[in-house]
């Protein structure tokens, strides 16, 4: 109810489509809850990698094509440092089965209170729907990577790389 009180809506396709029909500009996080399980400390990732779960997330691009509206990539430097995550074996699989996020996260003093981290929002160029959904999606991913690479040094993340999975 709190989210709806500040003009939020469900992340379902129908809800986002309704916002677009009404002329709204919804902010979506294509990686969703699953993105929390990606990246370090997960096996195969390093602390110098930031992860965007985007490769197979094309629903928001399809809606962009249906409603003929652009998508605008935004990267928030520091958001991955607000909380830390314990890598508990089997929790990701159980979360998928239950369709609920079961993630052990902690912040200051071991509590679910975010660490004090400065956030920097970087807004990319609008990606207009043209060509196929796949082509638009690829342009979106390229622009997200471009803004990350261009501004990572300003945030002090020169050695980090953005990995799109």
C-alpha positions in Angstrom: 0.0 0.0 0.0 2.9 2.4 0.7 4.2 2.1 -2.8 0.8 2.8 -4.3 0.5 5.8 -2.0 3.5 7.4 -3.7 2.1 6.6 -7.2 3.8 3.3 -7.6 2.3 0.3 -9.3 2.8 -3.4 -9.7 5.6 -4.5 -11.9 3.3 -6.6 -14.0 3.1 -6.1 -17.8 -0.5 -4.9 -17.6 0.2 -2.4 -14.8 3.1 -0.8 -16.7 1.1 -0.8 -19.9 -1.7 1.0 -18.2 0.7 3.7 -16.9 2.0 4.2 -20.4 -1.5 4.4 -21.8 -2.2 7.2 -19.3 0.8 9.1 -20.5 3.0 8.2 -17.5 6.7 7.5 -17.4 7.2 4.4 -15.3 10.6 3.6 -13.9 11.3 -0.1 -14.1 14.2 -2.2 -12.9 14.4 -5.0 -15.5 16.7 -7.1 -13.3 14.1 -7.2 -10.6 14.7 -9.3 -7.5 16.8 -11.8 -9.4 19.5 -9.2 -9.9 20.1 -9.3 -6.1 21.5 -12.8 -6.5 23.9 -11.9 -9.3 27.5 -10.6 -8.9 30.0 -11.0 -6.1 30.0 -13.0 -3.8 28.4 -15.4 -6.2 30.8 -17.9 -7.7 32.3 -16.7 -11.0 32.1 -13.0 -10.2 34.7 -10.7 -8.7 34.4 -7.6 -6.5 35.4 -5.5 -9.5 32.3 -6.4 -11.4 29.0 -4.7 -11.3 26.2 -6.8 -12.7 23.1 -5.8 -14.7 20.6 -8.7 -15.2 19.4 -7.6 -18.6 20.4 -10.0 -21.3 17.1 -11.9 -21.4 14.9 -9.2 -20.0 13.1 -7.7 -23.0 9.6 -7.1 -21.8 10.2 -3.4 -21.1 11.5 -3.0 -24.7 8.5 -4.8 -26.1 6.2 -2.4 -24.2 8.3 0.5 -25.6 7.6 -0.8 -29.1 3.9 -1.3 -28.5 3.4 2.1 -27.0 6.0 3.9 -29.2 7.8 5.4 -26.2 11.6 5.6 -25.6 13.4 3.9 -22.9 16.1 5.8 -21.0 18.9 3.9 -19.4 19.9 5.1 -15.9 22.7 3.7 -13.8 23.0 4.4 -10.1 26.6 4.2 -8.9 26.8 3.0 -5.3 23.5 1.2 -5.2 25.3 -2.2 -5.0 27.2 -1.0 -1.9 24.1 0.0 0.2 23.7 -3.5 1.6 25.9 -6.6 1.7 24.6 -10.1 0.8 25.5 -13.4 2.3 25.8 -16.1 -0.3 23.7 -18.9 1.2 23.8 -22.1 -0.9 20.4 -23.1 -2.3 18.6 -19.8 -1.3 18.5 -18.6 -4.9 16.8 -21.8 -6.1 14.4 -21.7 -3.2 13.5 -18.1 -4.0 12.7 -19.0 -7.5 10.5 -21.9 -6.4 8.6 -19.8 -3.9 8.6 -16.7 -6.2 9.8 -14.6 -3.3 13.1 -13.0 -2.5 14.8 -14.9 0.3 18.1 -13.0 0.5 20.2 -12.5 3.6 21.3 -8.9 3.5 22.8 -6.6 6.1 24.0 -3.1 6.5 25.3 -1.0 9.3 25.8 -2.9 12.6 24.6 -6.1 10.9 21.1 -4.7 10.7 18.9 -4.1 7.6 20.0 -0.5 7.7 21.8 0.7 4.5 25.5 1.7 4.7 26.1 5.4 4.3 27.1 5.5 0.6 26.9 8.4 -1.8 24.8 7.6 -4.8 25.4 9.1 -8.3 22.6 8.8 -10.9 23.7 8.9 -14.5 21.0 9.2 -17.2 21.8 8.0 -20.7 20.4 8.9 -24.1 16.8 8.0 -24.9 16.5 4.8 -26.9 13.7 5.1 -29.4 11.9 2.0 -30.6 12.9 1.3 -34.1 13.8 -1.9 -35.9 13.2 -5.1 -34.0 12.8 -5.6 -30.2 16.2 -7.3 -30.2 17.9 -4.4 -32.0 16.4 -1.8 -29.6 17.3 -4.0 -26.6 20.9 -4.2 -27.9 21.1 -0.4 -28.2 19.7 -0.1 -24.7 22.4 -2.4 -23.3 25.1 -0.6 -25.3 24.0 2.8 -23.9 23.9 1.5 -20.3 27.4 0.2 -20.7 28.5 3.4 -22.3 27.3 5.6 -19.5 28.8 3.2 -16.9 32.2 3.3 -18.7 32.1 7.0 -19.2 31.3 8.0 -15.6 32.8 5.1 -13.5 36.0 7.1 -13.0 34.1 10.1 -11.6 32.7 7.8 -8.9 36.1 6.3 -8.2 35.4 2.9 -9.8 38.1 3.1 -12.5 38.8 -0.6 -12.1 35.2 -1.8 -12.2 33.5 -3.2 -15.2 29.8 -3.6 -16.0 28.8 -7.2 -16.8 25.4 -7.6 -18.5 24.1 -11.1 -17.9 
